[in-house]
Amino acid sequence: RLLGATKPFLGEMVHTVRELMGGAYPELLEPSASRVPEIVLSEEKRFGQTLDVGLRKLEEEFQRLGSTQKVEAGRVMGVFQGEDAFKLYDTYGLPLDFMLDASRDMGIRFDQTGFEKAMQEQRTRARASWKGTHKESANPAFTKLAETFKTEPGFYFGTCAKDCRIEAIIVKAGAVSQLKTGESGEVVLDRTAIYAESGGQISDTGAFYDSSESQVLAEVSGAYYPVAGLVAHRVTAKEALRIGDRVTVIADAERRSRVMRNHTGTHLVHAALRNILGPHVKQAGSLNAPDRLRFDFSHFAPVDAEELRDIEQQVNEEVRLNTELETNVTSLDEALASGALAFFGDKYPEHNVRVVTIPDPHAPRGFYSKELCGGTHVKRVGDIGVVKIVSEESVAAGVRRIEAVTGIGALDHFQQQANVLASVAKQLNVGEDAVLAAVEKLTLTTRQLEKQLADQRRKGALNQLDELVAKAQTIKGTKVVVGQVEGLDRDAIRQLVDSLRQKLGSGVVVLGQAENGKVSLIAGVTKDLTAKVHAGKVIQTLAKQVGGTGGGRPDLAEAGGKDTTALNSTLGGVPALLEPLL
């Protein structure tokens, strides 16, 4: 920036680096590396935007300190307080080295100690905030129980587990021996068929029954891991529950099936994204719920419509293959060496990791997807039915999100879309296959009408031209046109001001309009008078009187306001405002 370079250039340098270093590093010439220049260009543009905002704020800060011009070496113009500098760093992303260099060039002392203190305070606040928003620390009773006990996961084998023993009951006050009818608490069993929320998959819901499965003992609203290996069931007792009781645990099978279809669908979408967009795609979060799947992934640009179609097509081709999923438990090293991908945010033990594989006899490595995963999945890929992508959007810089539906959820989506199409066709009085043509025709007609309306408004503005000129005042030998107009859009008002300036030859124009509860003001000054009358400063003064803000160039400026009742008095005061300036 100091050398005057404002356009991105690093992306172009990537091409040269690839050519020069491709011999030593062949991976630079692989097709997947062809996206690197785009990624660099995108990041450089984003950084440039951040830098522009930050530098403007820095200049404002230096103005406040007394000067924006370079000074003689060694001369100290003031102190750039560390707290203020950190605000630019934290809020506007201005790099510390930029601020240090700029302060040095300006002869302003930089408060490094204050900056570091502010940085430390922010880290402390961030840690406190993280602790506050993260799930609550485990109840000491769970921690103590986990030292000698682990819950046996039965959810991989079905949705029912019989003869499960209640090992602990925890309420807010701590561990208790029983839960009375109507009370809520958290129950730990020796075995469970309820999947506990983890790895992006939400927990099961269900109930505790007696041994005959005819009487409900408790409703289960969810489950989680308070500590590793221990499943806590959130329950509301329908009958008294006591430590040592034996219960039958039944999860909601239909709900589980929907979640399983979406979870396996997530694996398919992940693999398709990597195949079509490139291996740079990494999971950045996921949600596998009964009604939908959500997958966040690293990618530098929006996924276009053609790419989305390819992803959806490839996923559903795998669904139609209907291969049987494979699940095995192995060491972490062996899993990764076999090509398995690890999920974002998950922590894995060195041994006994679970690997879920979706085979594909046509794939070079014999599988379409292979991931470390502790979730529940369909038996065969065809059980998913169909995968339909319903949205793709940005959730953060460099992170995209895809949402999709499967199975009955996809059917619901298709039926909803069909109903919308049928309704639109009925409104247009055409067949469903003719809806697009009818909409295009209506759009064209609307644009033509809008153009005609704009032309009429411009003609209306020009019709007011002579009337406004006739009402022109002369202040100290200068012609001044002040007036209120009606029914004009912003472009028409600008054109009217330009026409008035041309008509006057030399003069000042101030117009106002009240419409839909809002005030529009515009001021125009001919070039020969801008040394005396600055349109931007005039409009700023007038904007305050109508409860708004504005600004602009010396020859043309605009403002908006909310107080329509003040427009007449504001325009009436324009001559008095201009007289001292002329």
C-alpha positions as CSV (number, residue, x, y, z in Angstrom):
1,R,0.0,0.0,0.0
2,L,2.9,2.3,0.7
3,L,4.1,1.8,-2.8
4,G,0.7,2.6,-4.2
5,A,-0.3,-1.1,-5.0
6,T,-4.0,-1.5,-4.4
7,K,-4.9,-4.3,-6.7
8,P,-4.5,-8.0,-5.7
9,F,-1.3,-9.6,-7.1
10,L,-0.5,-12.7,-5.0
11,G,-2.9,-14.8,-7.0
12,E,-1.0,-14.1,-10.2
13,M,2.3,-15.0,-8.4
14,V,0.9,-18.5,-7.6
15,H,0.9,-19.4,-11.3
16,T,4.6,-18.5,-11.6
17,V,5.5,-20.4,-8.4
18,R,3.7,-23.5,-9.8
19,E,5.6,-23.3,-13.0
20,L,9.0,-22.8,-11.3
21,M,8.6,-25.3,-8.5
22,G,6.4,-28.0,-10.3
23,G,9.5,-30.1,-11.1
24,A,10.5,-30.3,-7.4
25,Y,6.9,-30.5,-6.1
26,P,4.8,-32.5,-8.6
27,E,1.7,-32.0,-6.4
28,L,1.7,-28.3,-7.4
29,L,0.8,-29.4,-11.0
30,E,-2.1,-31.7,-10.0
31,P,-5.6,-30.7,-11.1
32,S,-6.6,-30.1,-7.5
33,A,-3.9,-27.4,-7.1
34,S,-5.5,-25.4,-10.0
35,R,-7.9,-23.9,-7.4
36,V,-5.1,-22.4,-5.4
37,P,-4.9,-19.1,-7.3
38,E,-8.6,-18.6,-6.9
39,I,-8.3,-19.2,-3.1
40,V,-5.4,-16.8,-2.8
41,L,-7.2,-14.2,-4.8
42,S,-10.3,-14.5,-2.7
43,E,-8.4,-14.2,0.5
44,E,-6.3,-11.3,-0.8
45,K,-9.5,-9.4,-1.8
46,R,-11.1,-10.1,1.6
47,F,-7.9,-8.9,3.4
48,G,-7.8,-5.8,1.2
49,Q,-11.4,-4.9,2.1
50,T,-10.6,-5.3,5.8
51,L,-7.4,-3.3,5.4
52,D,-9.3,-0.4,3.7
53,V,-11.8,-0.1,6.5
54,G,-9.1,-0.4,9.2
55,L,-6.8,2.2,7.6
56,R,-9.6,4.7,7.4
57,K,-10.3,4.2,11.1
58,L,-6.5,4.5,11.8
59,E,-6.4,7.8,9.9
60,E,-9.4,9.0,11.9
61,E,-7.5,8.1,15.0
62,F,-4.4,10.0,13.9
63,Q,-6.6,13.0,13.1
64,R,-7.9,12.9,16.6
65,L,-4.3,12.9,17.9
66,G,-3.6,16.1,15.9
67,S,-2.0,15.3,12.5
68,T,-2.3,13.1,9.5
69,Q,0.9,14.3,7.9
70,K,4.4,12.9,8.2
71,V,6.6,14.7,10.6
72,E,10.3,15.1,11.1
73,A,12.1,12.0,12.4
74,G,12.1,11.8,16.2
75,R,9.3,14.3,16.7
76,V,6.5,12.9,18.9
77,M,3.1,14.2,18.0
78,G,1.2,12.2,20.7
79,V,0.7,8.7,22.0
80,F,-1.4,6.1,20.3
81,Q,-3.1,4.5,23.3
82,G,-2.9,0.7,23.3
83,E,-6.6,0.3,24.2
84,D,-7.5,2.3,21.0
85,A,-5.1,0.4,18.9
86,F,-6.4,-2.9,20.1
87,K,-9.9,-1.8,19.2
88,L,-8.8,-1.4,15.6
89,Y,-7.0,-4.7,15.8
90,D,-9.9,-6.6,17.3
91,T,-12.9,-4.9,15.6
92,Y,-11.6,-4.0,12.2
93,G,-8.8,-6.6,11.8
94,L,-6.0,-4.1,11.3
95,P,-2.7,-5.9,11.7
96,L,-0.5,-4.8,14.5
97,D,2.6,-4.3,12.3
98,F,0.6,-1.9,10.1
99,M,-0.2,0.2,13.1
100,L,3.4,0.1,14.4
101,D,4.7,1.2,11.0
102,A,2.1,4.0,10.6
103,S,2.7,5.3,14.1
104,R,6.5,5.4,13.5
105,D,6.0,7.2,10.1
106,M,3.7,9.7,11.8
107,G,6.1,10.3,14.7
108,I,3.5,9.1,17.1
109,R,4.5,6.9,20.0
110,F,2.8,3.5,20.1
111,D,1.6,2.3,23.5
112,Q,2.8,-1.3,23.1
113,T,2.2,-2.1,26.8
114,G,-1.3,-0.9,26.7
115,F,-2.0,-3.0,23.6
116,E,-0.7,-6.1,25.2
117,K,-2.7,-5.5,28.3
118,A,-5.9,-5.1,26.2
119,M,-5.0,-8.2,24.3
120,Q,-4.7,-10.2,27.6
121,E,-8.0,-8.8,28.9
122,Q,-9.7,-9.9,25.7
123,R,-8.3,-13.4,26.0
124,T,-9.5,-13.6,29.6
125,R,-13.0,-12.5,28.5
126,A,-13.0,-15.0,25.6
127,R,-12.1,-17.9,28.0
128,A,-14.8,-16.9,30.4
129,S,-17.3,-16.6,27.5
130,W,-16.3,-20.0,26.2
131,K,-16.8,-21.6,29.6
132,G,-20.2,-19.9,29.9
133,T,-21.5,-21.0,26.5
134,H,-20.1,-24.5,26.5
135,K,-22.0,-27.3,28.1
136,E,-21.9,-27.2,31.8
137,S,-19.1,-28.8,33.7
138,A,-19.9,-32.4,34.7
139,N,-21.5,-32.9,38.0
140,P,-18.9,-34.3,40.4
141,A,-21.2,-37.3,40.9
142,F,-20.7,-38.2,37.2
143,T,-16.9,-37.7,37.4
144,K,-16.7,-40.0,40.5
145,L,-18.9,-42.7,38.9
146,A,-16.9,-42.6,35.6
147,E,-13.8,-43.7,37.6
148,T,-15.1,-47.2,37.9
149,F,-18.0,-47.5,35.5
150,K,-18.8,-47.0,31.8
151,T,-22.2,-47.3,30.0
152,E,-22.3,-50.1,27.5
153,P,-23.6,-48.8,24.2
154,G,-26.4,-50.9,22.9
155,F,-27.7,-48.4,20.3
156,Y,-25.6,-50.0,17.5
157,F,-27.6,-53.2,17.8
158,G,-31.2,-51.8,17.8
159,T,-33.6,-49.6,19.5
160,C,-34.4,-51.8,22.5
161,A,-32.3,-52.9,25.4
162,K,-33.8,-55.1,28.2
163,D,-32.9,-55.6,31.8
164,C,-30.8,-52.4,32.1
165,R,-29.8,-51.5,35.7
166,I,-30.1,-47.9,37.1
167,E,-26.6,-47.1,38.3
168,A,-27.1,-43.5,39.3
169,I,-29.7,-40.7,39.5
170,I,-28.5,-37.1,39.4
171,V,-30.4,-33.9,40.0
172,K,-29.3,-30.3,40.3
173,A,-28.5,-30.8,44.0
174,G,-26.4,-33.9,43.3
175,A,-26.7,-37.7,43.4
176,V,-30.0,-39.1,44.9
177,S,-31.2,-42.6,45.5
178,Q,-34.6,-42.2,43.8
179,L,-36.7,-40.0,41.5
180,K,-40.3,-39.5,42.5
181,T,-43.2,-39.5,40.1
182,G,-43.3,-36.3,38.1
183,E,-39.7,-35.3,38.9
184,S,-37.0,-34.7,36.3
185,G,-33.4,-35.7,36.5
186,E,-30.6,-37.6,34.8
187,V,-30.2,-41.3,34.9
188,V,-27.2,-43.5,34.2
189,L,-27.7,-47.1,33.2
190,D,-25.3,-50.0,32.8
191,R,-26.5,-50.4,29.2
192,T,-28.7,-48.3,26.9
193,A,-30.3,-48.3,23.5
194,I,-30.6,-44.5,23.6
195,Y,-27.9,-42.8,21.4
196,A,-26.3,-39.9,23.2
197,E,-25.7,-36.7,21.3
198,S,-22.2,-36.6,19.7
199,G,-20.4,-36.2,16.4
200,G,-23.1,-34.0,14.9
201,Q,-25.9,-36.6,15.5
202,I,-28.6,-35.5,17.9
203,S,-29.6,-37.9,20.7
204,D,-32.5,-40.3,20.6
205,T,-35.7,-39.9,22.5
206,G,-37.7,-42.7,24.0
207,A,-38.8,-44.2,27.3
208,F,-38.1,-46.6,30.1
209,Y,-40.5,-49.5,30.5
210,D,-41.0,-52.2,32.9
211,S,-39.9,-55.8,32.0
212,S,-43.3,-56.5,30.3
213,E,-42.9,-53.3,28.2
214,S,-46.5,-52.4,29.0
215,Q,-46.0,-49.7,31.6
216,V,-44.0,-46.5,31.0
217,L,-41.7,-45.7,33.9
218,A,-40.1,-42.6,32.5
219,E,-40.0,-40.5,29.3
220,V,-36.5,-39.9,27.9
221,S,-36.1,-36.5,26.2
222,G,-32.5,-36.9,25.3
223,A,-29.1,-38.2,26.4
224,Y,-25.5,-36.9,26.4
225,Y,-22.0,-37.7,27.6
226,P,-21.3,-35.8,30.9
227,V,-17.9,-37.4,30.9
228,A,-16.3,-39.8,28.4
229,G,-17.9,-43.3,28.3
230,L,-20.8,-42.3,30.6
231,V,-24.3,-41.8,29.1
232,A,-26.7,-39.5,31.1
233,H,-30.4,-39.9,30.2
234,R,-32.6,-36.8,30.7
235,V,-35.8,-38.2,32.0
236,T,-39.2,-37.3,33.6
237,A,-40.4,-40.1,35.9
238,K,-43.9,-41.5,35.3
239,E,-43.4,-43.9,38.2
240,A,-40.8,-43.8,41.0
241,L,-37.3,-44.7,39.9
242,R,-34.7,-46.1,42.3
243,I,-31.0,-47.0,42.0
244,G,-30.8,-50.8,41.3
245,D,-34.1,-50.9,39.4
246,R,-34.2,-52.8,36.2
247,V,-35.8,-51.2,33.2
248,T,-36.3,-51.8,29.5
249,V,-35.0,-49.0,27.3
250,I,-36.8,-48.3,24.0
251,A,-35.8,-45.6,21.6
252,D,-38.1,-44.0,19.1
253,A,-37.4,-46.3,16.2
254,E,-39.0,-44.1,13.5
255,R,-37.1,-41.1,14.7
256,R,-33.9,-43.0,14.8
257,S,-34.4,-44.3,11.2
258,R,-34.8,-40.7,10.0
259,V,-31.6,-39.6,11.8
260,M,-29.7,-42.6,10.4
261,R,-30.7,-41.8,6.8
262,N,-29.6,-38.3,7.3
263,H,-26.3,-39.3,8.9
264,T,-25.4,-41.7,6.2
265,G,-26.5,-39.0,3.7
266,T,-24.0,-36.6,5.3
267,H,-21.1,-39.1,4.6
268,L,-22.2,-39.3,1.0
269,V,-22.4,-35.5,0.6
270,H,-19.0,-35.1,2.2
271,A,-17.5,-37.6,-0.3
272,A,-19.2,-36.0,-3.3
273,L,-18.0,-32.5,-2.3
274,R,-14.4,-33.7,-2.1
275,N,-14.8,-35.5,-5.5
276,I,-16.3,-32.6,-7.3
277,L,-14.9,-29.5,-5.6
278,G,-11.5,-30.9,-4.6
279,P,-9.7,-32.5,-1.7
280,H,-9.3,-29.1,0.0
281,V,-12.9,-29.6,1.2
282,K,-12.9,-30.4,5.0
283,Q,-15.8,-30.8,7.3
284,A,-16.3,-27.8,9.6
285,G,-19.4,-29.0,11.5
286,S,-22.6,-31.0,10.9
287,L,-26.0,-31.7,12.2
288,N,-27.9,-35.0,11.7
289,A,-31.5,-34.5,12.8
290,P,-34.7,-36.4,12.0
291,D,-35.9,-33.7,9.6
292,R,-32.7,-32.7,7.7
293,L,-29.0,-33.0,7.5
294,R,-26.7,-30.0,7.6
295,F,-23.0,-30.1,6.5
296,D,-20.5,-27.2,6.9
297,F,-17.3,-27.4,4.9
298,S,-14.3,-25.3,4.0
299,H,-14.5,-23.8,0.5
300,F,-13.5,-20.4,-0.8
301,A,-16.5,-19.6,-3.1
302,P,-20.2,-20.3,-3.5
303,V,-21.0,-23.7,-5.0
304,D,-22.7,-22.9,-8.3
305,A,-25.9,-24.5,-9.5
306,E,-24.1,-26.9,-11.9
307,E,-21.8,-28.1,-9.2
308,L,-24.7,-28.7,-6.8
309,R,-26.5,-30.7,-9.5
310,D,-23.4,-32.8,-10.0
311,I,-23.0,-33.4,-6.2
312,E,-26.7,-34.4,-5.9
313,Q,-26.5,-36.6,-8.9
314,Q,-23.3,-38.4,-7.7
315,V,-24.8,-39.0,-4.2
316,N,-28.0,-40.5,-5.6
317,E,-26.0,-42.7,-7.9
318,E,-24.4,-44.2,-4.8
319,V,-27.8,-44.6,-3.2
320,R,-29.0,-46.6,-6.2
321,L,-26.0,-48.9,-5.9
322,N,-27.5,-50.0,-2.6
323,T,-24.2,-51.3,-1.2
324,E,-24.1,-52.6,2.4
325,L,-22.2,-50.4,4.8
326,E,-19.2,-51.9,6.6
327,T,-18.3,-51.1,10.2
328,N,-15.2,-52.2,12.0
329,V,-13.2,-51.2,15.1
330,T,-9.5,-50.7,14.7
331,S,-6.6,-48.5,15.9
332,L,-6.5,-44.8,14.9
333,D,-3.2,-45.2,12.9
334,E,-4.6,-48.2,11.0
335,A,-7.9,-46.3,10.3
336,L,-6.1,-43.3,8.9
337,A,-3.7,-45.3,6.9
338,S,-6.6,-47.1,5.2
339,G,-7.9,-43.8,4.0
340,A,-10.5,-43.0,6.6
341,L,-11.3,-39.3,7.2
342,A,-11.6,-37.9,10.7
343,F,-14.6,-35.7,11.5
344,F,-14.2,-32.0,12.5
345,G,-14.0,-31.3,16.2
346,D,-14.0,-34.9,17.3
347,K,-11.4,-36.5,19.6
348,Y,-10.4,-40.0,19.0
349,P,-8.6,-42.6,21.1
350,E,-5.5,-44.3,19.9
351,H,-7.3,-47.6,19.9
352,N,-10.8,-48.9,19.3
353,V,-11.9,-46.3,16.9
354,R,-15.0,-47.0,14.8
355,V,-14.7,-46.8,11.0
356,V,-17.8,-46.6,8.8
357,T,-17.2,-47.5,5.1
358,I,-19.6,-47.1,2.1
359,P,-18.2,-49.6,-0.4
360,D,-18.2,-48.9,-4.2
361,P,-16.9,-51.6,-6.5
362,H,-16.3,-49.0,-9.2
363,A,-14.1,-46.7,-7.1
364,P,-10.3,-47.0,-7.4
365,R,-9.9,-47.7,-3.7
366,G,-13.0,-49.9,-3.4
367,F,-15.0,-47.5,-1.4
368,Y,-16.9,-44.3,-1.9
369,S,-16.6,-43.0,1.7
370,K,-14.6,-44.0,4.7
371,E,-14.8,-42.0,7.9
372,L,-14.1,-42.4,11.6
373,C,-17.6,-42.2,13.1
374,G,-19.4,-43.2,16.2
375,G,-22.9,-42.5,14.9
376,T,-25.7,-44.8,13.8
377,H,-26.2,-45.6,10.1
378,V,-28.5,-47.4,7.7
379,K,-27.7,-51.0,6.8
380,R,-27.7,-50.5,3.1
381,V,-27.2,-47.2,1.3
382,G,-30.4,-47.7,-0.6
383,D,-32.3,-47.4,2.7
384,I,-31.8,-43.7,2.4
385,G,-34.2,-43.6,-0.6
386,V,-33.1,-40.3,-2.1
387,V,-31.0,-37.3,-1.1
388,K,-32.2,-33.8,-2.1
389,I,-30.1,-30.7,-1.5
390,V,-32.4,-27.8,-0.5
391,S,-29.9,-25.0,0.2
392,E,-26.3,-23.8,0.0
393,E,-25.0,-20.7,1.7
394,S,-22.1,-19.0,3.5
395,V,-21.9,-19.2,7.2
396,A,-18.4,-17.7,7.7
397,A,-15.4,-16.6,5.8
398,G,-14.3,-19.6,3.8
399,V,-17.0,-21.9,5.2
400,R,-20.1,-23.0,3.2
401,R,-23.2,-24.9,4.4
402,I,-25.3,-27.4,2.6
403,E,-28.7,-28.6,3.9
404,A,-30.4,-31.6,2.5
405,V,-33.3,-33.9,3.1
406,T,-33.6,-37.7,2.7
407,G,-36.2,-40.4,2.6
408,I,-39.7,-39.3,3.7
409,G,-38.2,-35.8,4.3
410,A,-37.3,-35.6,0.6
411,L,-40.8,-36.8,-0.3
412,D,-42.3,-34.0,1.8
413,H,-40.0,-31.5,0.1
414,F,-41.0,-32.8,-3.4
415,Q,-44.7,-32.6,-2.6
416,Q,-44.4,-29.1,-1.2
417,Q,-42.6,-28.0,-4.3
418,A,-45.2,-29.6,-6.5
419,N,-48.0,-27.9,-4.5
420,V,-46.2,-24.5,-5.0
421,L,-45.9,-25.2,-8.8
422,A,-49.5,-26.1,-9.0
423,S,-50.6,-23.0,-7.2
424,V,-48.5,-20.7,-9.4
425,A,-49.8,-22.5,-12.5
426,K,-53.4,-21.9,-11.3
427,Q,-52.7,-18.2,-10.6
428,L,-51.2,-17.8,-14.1
429,N,-54.0,-19.9,-15.7
430,V,-51.5,-22.0,-17.6
431,G,-50.4,-25.6,-17.4
432,E,-47.5,-26.5,-15.1
433,D,-45.2,-27.1,-18.0
434,A,-45.9,-23.5,-19.2
435,V,-45.2,-21.8,-15.9
436,L,-41.6,-20.7,-16.8
437,A,-42.6,-19.2,-20.1
438,A,-45.5,-17.3,-18.4
439,V,-43.3,-16.0,-15.7
440,E,-40.7,-14.8,-18.2
441,K,-43.4,-13.0,-20.2
442,L,-44.7,-11.4,-17.0
443,T,-41.2,-10.3,-16.0
444,L,-40.6,-8.8,-19.4
445,T,-43.9,-6.9,-19.2
446,T,-43.1,-5.7,-15.7
447,R,-39.7,-4.4,-16.8
448,Q,-41.3,-2.5,-19.8
449,L,-43.9,-1.0,-17.5
450,E,-41.3,0.0,-15.0
451,K,-39.3,1.7,-17.8
452,Q,-42.4,3.5,-19.0
453,L,-43.1,4.7,-15.5
454,A,-39.5,5.9,-15.1
455,D,-39.8,7.8,-18.4
456,Q,-43.1,9.4,-17.2
457,R,-41.5,10.4,-14.0
458,R,-38.6,12.0,-15.8
459,K,-41.0,13.8,-18.1
460,G,-42.9,15.0,-15.0
461,A,-39.6,16.2,-13.5
462,L,-38.8,18.2,-16.6
463,N,-42.4,19.6,-16.6
464,Q,-41.6,21.1,-13.2
465,L,-38.4,22.7,-14.5
466,D,-39.9,25.9,-15.8
467,E,-42.1,26.3,-12.8
468,L,-39.1,26.0,-10.4
469,V,-36.9,28.4,-12.5
470,A,-39.7,30.9,-12.5
471,K,-39.7,30.9,-8.7
472,A,-35.9,31.3,-8.5
473,Q,-34.6,33.9,-6.0
474,T,-31.6,36.1,-6.3
475,I,-29.4,36.3,-3.3
476,K,-26.4,38.7,-3.6
477,G,-26.5,38.4,-7.3
478,T,-26.7,34.6,-7.3
479,K,-29.8,32.7,-8.5
480,V,-31.1,30.2,-6.0
481,V,-33.9,27.6,-6.7
482,V,-35.5,26.1,-3.6
483,G,-38.6,23.9,-4.0
484,Q,-40.6,20.8,-3.0
485,V,-41.3,18.2,-5.6
486,E,-43.6,15.2,-5.7
487,G,-43.8,11.7,-7.2
488,L,-40.2,11.5,-8.3
489,D,-37.6,8.7,-7.7
490,R,-34.1,9.5,-6.7
491,D,-32.8,9.4,-10.3
492,A,-35.5,11.7,-11.5
493,I,-34.7,14.2,-8.8
494,R,-31.0,14.1,-9.7
495,Q,-31.8,14.7,-13.3
496,L,-34.0,17.6,-12.4
497,V,-31.2,19.2,-10.4
498,D,-28.8,18.8,-13.3
499,S,-31.3,20.4,-15.6
500,L,-31.8,23.3,-13.3
501,R,-28.1,23.9,-12.9
502,Q,-27.8,24.0,-16.7
503,K,-30.8,26.2,-17.0
504,L,-29.4,28.7,-14.4
505,G,-25.9,28.7,-15.8
506,S,-24.7,29.8,-12.4
507,G,-26.6,29.2,-9.1
508,V,-27.6,26.9,-6.3
509,V,-30.4,24.4,-6.3
510,V,-32.0,22.7,-3.2
511,L,-35.0,20.3,-3.7
512,G,-36.9,18.3,-1.2
513,Q,-39.5,15.5,-1.3
514,A,-41.7,13.8,1.4
515,E,-42.9,10.4,0.4
516,N,-43.9,7.2,2.4
517,G,-43.0,8.9,5.7
518,K,-39.4,9.7,4.6
519,V,-37.7,12.9,3.5
520,S,-35.3,13.2,0.5
521,L,-33.1,16.3,0.1
522,I,-30.7,17.1,-2.7
523,A,-28.4,20.1,-3.2
524,G,-26.7,21.1,-6.4
525,V,-24.1,23.9,-6.9
526,T,-22.7,25.1,-10.3
527,K,-18.9,24.6,-10.6
528,D,-18.2,28.4,-10.4
529,L,-19.7,28.7,-6.9
530,T,-18.3,25.6,-5.1
531,A,-15.5,27.7,-3.6
532,K,-18.2,29.6,-1.7
533,V,-21.0,27.1,-1.3
534,H,-20.1,23.4,-0.5
535,A,-23.2,21.3,-1.4
536,G,-22.1,18.5,1.1
537,K,-21.9,20.9,4.0
538,V,-25.2,22.6,3.1
539,I,-27.0,19.3,2.9
540,Q,-25.5,18.1,6.3
541,T,-27.0,21.2,8.0
542,L,-30.4,20.7,6.4
543,A,-30.4,16.9,7.1
544,K,-30.2,17.5,10.8
545,Q,-33.4,19.6,10.7
546,V,-35.4,16.7,9.2
547,G,-33.9,14.1,11.6
548,G,-31.4,12.6,9.2
549,T,-27.9,12.5,7.8
550,G,-26.3,13.2,4.5
551,G,-23.3,14.4,2.6
552,G,-21.6,14.5,-0.8
553,R,-19.4,16.4,-3.2
554,P,-19.0,20.2,-3.3
555,D,-21.2,20.3,-6.4
556,L,-23.8,17.6,-5.5
557,A,-25.0,16.1,-2.2
558,E,-28.0,14.1,-0.9
559,A,-29.6,13.4,2.4
560,G,-32.5,11.5,3.9
561,G,-34.6,12.1,7.0
562,K,-37.6,10.9,9.0
563,D,-39.4,14.1,10.0
564,T,-41.7,14.9,7.1
565,T,-43.4,17.7,9.1
566,A,-40.1,19.7,9.2
567,L,-39.6,19.7,5.4
568,N,-41.4,23.0,4.7
569,S,-39.6,24.9,7.4
570,T,-36.3,23.4,6.4
571,L,-36.6,24.5,2.8
572,G,-37.9,27.9,3.9
573,G,-34.7,28.4,5.8
574,V,-32.4,27.7,2.9
575,P,-32.0,31.4,1.7
576,A,-30.9,32.5,5.2
577,L,-28.4,29.6,5.3
578,L,-26.9,30.5,1.9
579,E,-26.8,34.3,2.3
580,P,-23.7,34.4,4.6
581,L,-21.9,32.1,2.2
582,L,-22.6,34.2,-0.9
